[in-house]
């Protein structure tokens, strides 16, 4: 490699951004024409990539590490897409690390290369205390997305208020019996408290209206498997026009499927409110609590870039508000 030749020289020669050169070096997503231009520029400049030397010389990697749980719904890919859109504008890229097991967490803690080779770390919908503890020593900006802690930057939705909105929607339909479909995580480190906040808000508003719900009216389920369909069927058969709060739209979809098998119609035989406002909900007529998903991803990316640029910034807490979206199901 010629003395003094850097990744920025390659980017300038190829007429692309530094982030694009980084994606080529790391076999990321780049169209073939652009990839060819970058490779030709590297050959012309006799550039041989040395990641660690580059990291030491410019003190930045143009990478942001995002630690996420295993996900099977559109919530995470929508939030990550909006996150990446902001990073791309600054020639940054995201590196995903799915935290699907305790073993993966142990590996991340033992081998700090992923963290060290990133300019910031984002924890998405995961518990800080159950992963790195309340005093993580990452030496990088750490931002919590869809979670919060007073000592760390965070971007989150007011889930308590979202639960209150769901209760209000069902009360307006004059429901007498209320049920909630809650998650019961089998993997301890995934328990972030978000679902509990939604449920607390739901019960809070019902109690203000002198409506008290027994614990038996909470259907517990595994977020990755789906709710207990037999229990849902029993509710739909036994109760007249019950009000059901599904704490995710994914749970609500299962309720709709069970109802269809019984010949029950949402908005007529029972009332149903979900949470998230996933892309399919309008077609199904599902009333739901809309999260500002894209805004959450974009605001987190903007905060990450700001903290990278100025690590001495004071801790920021950005609270986003959900909205009630009324359709035919409630």
C-alpha positions in Angstrom: 0.0 0.0 0.0 1.3 3.4 -0.9 2.3 5.5 2.1 -0.5 7.9 3.2 -3.2 6.3 1.0 -6.4 6.0 3.0 -10.0 4.9 2.4 -10.9 8.5 1.9 -8.5 8.7 -1.1 -10.1 5.6 -2.6 -13.6 7.2 -2.1 -12.4 10.4 -3.8 -10.8 8.5 -6.7 -14.0 6.4 -7.2 -16.3 9.3 -6.8 -18.3 7.7 -4.0 -18.7 8.1 -0.2 -16.5 6.6 2.5 -19.4 4.4 3.6 -19.7 2.9 0.1 -16.0 2.0 0.1 -16.4 0.5 3.6 -19.3 -1.7 2.3 -17.2 -2.9 -0.6 -14.3 -3.8 1.7 -16.7 -5.7 4.0 -18.7 -7.4 1.2 -21.7 -5.3 1.9 -24.7 -4.4 -0.3 -23.3 -2.3 -3.2 -24.4 -2.4 -6.9 -21.9 -4.1 -9.3 -21.1 -0.9 -11.2 -20.2 1.0 -8.0 -18.3 -2.0 -6.7 -16.2 -2.1 -9.9 -15.4 1.6 -9.7 -14.2 1.2 -6.1 -12.1 -1.9 -6.9 -10.5 -0.1 -9.9 -9.7 2.9 -7.6 -8.0 0.6 -5.1 -5.9 -1.0 -7.8 -4.9 2.4 -9.2 -3.8 3.7 -5.8 -2.3 0.4 -4.9 -4.5 0.4 -1.8 -4.5 -2.7 0.4 -7.1 -2.5 3.2 -5.9 -2.7 6.7 -9.0 -2.3 8.9 -7.2 -1.8 12.2 -4.6 0.6 10.8 -7.4 2.6 9.3 -9.3 2.7 12.5 -6.3 4.0 14.4 -5.5 6.6 11.8 -8.9 8.2 11.4 -10.3 7.1 14.8 -13.6 6.3 13.3 -15.0 3.2 11.6 -18.1 4.7 10.1 -20.0 1.8 11.7 -22.8 1.7 14.2 -23.4 -1.6 16.0 -27.1 -2.5 16.6 -27.9 -5.2 19.0 -31.3 -6.6 18.4 -33.4 -9.6 19.6 -34.6 -12.3 17.2 -37.4 -10.8 15.3 -40.1 -12.1 13.1 -42.4 -9.1 12.6 -42.1 -6.0 10.5 -41.5 -3.7 13.5 -37.7 -4.3 13.6 -37.1 -4.2 9.8 -39.1 -0.9 9.5 -37.2 0.7 12.4 -33.8 -0.5 11.0 -34.6 0.7 7.5 -35.4 4.2 8.7 -32.2 4.1 10.9 -30.1 3.1 7.9 -31.6 5.8 5.7 -30.1 8.5 8.1 -26.8 6.7 8.4 -26.4 6.5 4.6 -26.6 10.3 4.4 -23.5 10.5 6.5 -21.7 7.6 4.9 -22.2 5.4 7.9 -23.4 1.8 7.9 -25.1 -0.4 10.6 -23.8 -3.8 11.7 -26.5 -6.0 13.2 -25.9 -8.5 16.0 -29.0 -10.6 16.8 -29.0 -11.5 20.4 -31.0 -14.7 20.2 -29.4 -16.6 23.1 -27.4 -16.3 26.3 -24.5 -17.9 24.4 -24.5 -15.0 21.8 -24.5 -12.5 24.7 -21.5 -14.2 26.3 -19.7 -14.2 23.0 -20.3 -10.5 22.5 -19.0 -9.7 26.0 -15.9 -11.9 25.6 -14.9 -10.8 22.2 -15.1 -7.0 22.1 -14.0 -6.7 18.5 -17.6 -5.9 17.2 -17.9 -3.1 19.8 -14.4 -1.8 19.4 -14.8 -1.6 15.6 -18.0 0.5 15.9 -18.4 4.2 16.7 -21.6 3.7 18.7 -23.7 0.9 20.1 -27.5 0.8 19.8 -29.6 -1.6 21.9 -33.0 -2.1 20.3 -35.9 -3.3 22.5 -33.5 -5.1 24.9 -33.0 -4.8 28.6 -29.8 -3.0 29.6 -29.6 -4.6 33.0 -30.0 -8.1 31.6 -27.3 -7.6 29.0 -24.5 -5.4 30.0 -25.7 -4.4 33.5 -26.4 -0.9 34.6 -22.8 0.2 34.4 -21.6 -1.0 31.0 -18.0 -0.1 30.2 -18.2 0.1 26.4 -16.1 3.2 25.8 -18.6 4.0 23.1 -21.8 6.1 22.9 -24.6 3.8 24.0 -28.2 4.6 23.0 -31.3 2.7 24.0 -34.0 2.4 21.4 -37.5 1.5 22.6 -36.2 1.4 26.2 -34.8 3.9 28.6 -32.5 4.5 31.5 -31.8 7.8 33.2 -28.0 7.5 32.7 -28.0 6.7 29.0 -29.3 8.3 25.9 -32.7 6.9 24.8 -35.4 7.1 22.2 -38.6 5.5 23.2 -42.4 5.4 22.9 -44.7 6.2 25.8 -46.1 2.7 26.1 -48.1 3.4 29.3 -50.0 6.1 27.4 -50.5 3.7 24.5 -52.1 1.2 26.9 -54.5 3.9 28.1 -55.5 4.7 24.6 -56.4 1.1 24.0 -58.6 1.0 27.1 -60.3 4.2 26.0 -61.1 2.7 22.6 -62.7 -0.4 24.1 -64.6 1.6 26.8 -66.1 3.7 24.0 -67.6 0.4 22.6 -69.4 -0.2 25.9 -67.6 -3.5 26.5 -68.3 -5.2 29.9 -65.6 -7.8 29.9 -62.0 -6.9 29.2 -59.1 -9.1 28.2 -55.4 -8.6 27.4 -53.0 -10.7 25.5 -49.6 -10.3 27.0 -46.2 -11.8 26.2 -44.3 -14.2 28.4 -40.7 -14.3 27.2 -38.8 -17.5 27.6 -35.4 -15.8 27.1 -34.7 -13.6 30.2 -32.5 -11.0 28.5 -35.4 -10.1 26.1 -37.6 -8.9 28.9 -37.4 -5.2 28.5 -40.6 -4.0 30.3 -42.2 -2.5 27.3 -45.2 -4.9 27.3 -45.6 -4.5 31.1 -45.9 -0.7 30.6 -48.6 -1.1 27.9 -50.5 -3.4 30.3 -50.2 -1.1 33.2 -51.5 1.8 31.2 -54.5 -0.3 30.0 -55.4 -1.3 33.6 -54.8 2.2 34.9 -57.4 3.8 32.7 -59.9 0.9 33.3 -59.5 1.4 37.1 -60.1 5.1 36.8 -63.4 4.2 35.2 -64.1 1.8 38.0 -63.6 -1.3 35.9 -61.5 -4.0 37.5 -60.0 -6.9 35.6 -59.0 -10.2 37.1 -55.6 -11.7 36.4 -57.4 -14.6 34.8 -58.3 -12.2 32.0 -54.7 -11.9 30.9 -53.7 -14.4 28.3 -49.9 -15.0 28.6 -48.0 -16.2 25.6 -44.5 -16.5 24.0 -43.9 -13.6 21.6 -42.0 -15.9 19.2 -44.7 -18.6 19.2 -48.0 -16.9 19.4 -50.8 -16.6 22.0 -52.7 -19.5 23.5 -55.4 -20.0 20.8 -57.5 -22.3 23.0 -57.9 -19.6 25.6 -58.8 -17.0 22.9 -61.4 -19.4 21.5 -62.9 -19.8 25.0 -63.2 -16.1 25.5 -64.9 -15.6 22.1 -67.4 -18.4 22.8 -68.2 -17.6 26.4 -68.4 -13.8 26.6 -70.8 -11.5 24.8 -68.9 -8.7 22.9 -65.7 -8.8 25.0 -63.1 -6.1 24.6 -59.6 -7.5 23.8 -56.4 -5.6 23.9 -53.6 -7.5 22.0 -50.3 -5.9 23.1 -48.9 -6.4 19.6 -50.6 -6.5 16.2 -49.1 -9.9 15.7 -51.2 -11.2 18.6 -54.2 -9.4 17.2 -53.8 -11.3 13.9 -54.0 -14.6 15.8 -57.2 -13.4 17.5 -58.7 -12.6 14.1 -57.7 -16.0 12.8 -59.3 -17.8 15.7 -62.4 -15.7 15.4 -62.7 -16.5 11.7 -62.6 -20.2 12.5 -65.5 -19.7 14.9 -67.5 -17.5 12.5 -67.0 -14.5 14.8 -66.6 -10.9 13.4 -64.5 -8.2 15.0 -66.4 -5.1 15.6 -69.7 -7.0 15.9 -69.2 -10.1 18.1 -66.1 -8.8 19.9 -63.9 -5.7 19.9 -60.2 -5.8 19.3 -57.3 -3.3 19.6 -53.7 -4.1 18.6 -50.5 -2.2 19.0 -47.9 -1.1 16.4 -49.9 -0.3 13.3 -48.2 -2.8 11.0 -48.7 -2.5 7.3 -51.5 -5.1 7.0 -53.7 -3.7 9.7 -55.7 -1.3 7.6 -56.6 -4.0 5.1 -57.9 -6.2 8.0 -59.8 -3.3 9.6 -57.8 -3.6 12.9 -58.0 -0.8 15.3 -54.6 -0.3 16.8 -52.2 1.9 18.7 -49.8 3.4 16.1 -46.2 3.7 17.0 -44.0 6.3 15.2 -41.7 3.4 14.1 -39.9 5.2 11.3 -39.5 8.3 13.4 -38.0 6.3 16.2 -35.4 4.8 13.9 -34.5 8.1 12.3 -34.3 10.0 15.7 -32.1 7.2 17.1 -29.7 7.4 14.1 -29.6 11.2 14.4 -28.8 11.0 18.1 -26.1 8.3 17.5 -24.4 10.6 14.9 -24.6 13.5 17.2 -23.0 11.6 20.1 -20.2 10.3 17.8 -19.5 13.8 16.8 -19.7 15.2 20.3 -19.3 12.5 23.0 -19.5 15.2 25.7 -23.1 15.9 24.9 -25.5 15.7 27.8 -27.7 12.6 28.1 -30.7 12.9 25.8 -34.1 11.3 26.4 -36.5 11.5 23.4 -40.1 10.4 24.1 -42.4 9.8 21.2 -46.2 9.6 21.5 -48.4 6.8 20.1 -51.8 7.5 18.5 -55.1 5.7 18.5 -56.1 4.5 15.0 -59.8 3.6 14.9 -61.0 1.1 12.3 -63.8 -1.4 12.2 -62.6 -3.9 14.9 -63.2 -1.4 17.8 
